Amino acid sequence: MYVTEISTGAAKAISITPVDAKDYTHLTAKRYFFKWKEFKDNKSYKVLKLTLKGSTDILGIIALEYFDQEQRIEIKLLASSRENMGKAKVYEGIAGNLIAYVCRQATKLHGADAAVTLFPKTKLIPHYIEKYKMIPAGIQLMLFGSILYETLKQYGYE
């Protein structure tokens, strides 16, 4: 599991771990686009962070909700830190690694029937379809079947 440093092309090892209570003081909307504190005490969601190995700086964050009866995990929110968005970003692969990690968790729970879903903002729909091969499914986008497994392989989570 790694991200690529754009300026050097170097692969940097990453960790994806649960957000600690103390992390919420650093998860500001200014840097991560959303009010992440809303998830702090809500037991319905699991919130994970992506950091470089050996670092505490959070490069990406994702909130998940599990729907076991439907054999899927829903991505409620996903954000790369502000400096890791757009053409001037520092690292490539933050969002992709978080999505692939969720795919791996879904397959651990549900095997070949696993699915990952997302309700994207309207302007991001083409981006998720093109970059992550998500499939339109009504008002959601989803990964399942061979496309979910391709995502695992692409990011080294197989």
Secondary structure, DSSP 8 states (H G I E B T S, - for coil): -EEEETTT--EEEEEEEE--GGGGGT--HHHHSS-GGGGTT-TT-EEEEEEETT---EEEEEEEEEEGGGTEEEEEEEEE-GGGSSTT-SEE-HHHHHHHHHHHHHHHHHGGG-EEEE---GGGHHHHHHHH--EEETTEEEEEHHHHHHHHHHTT--
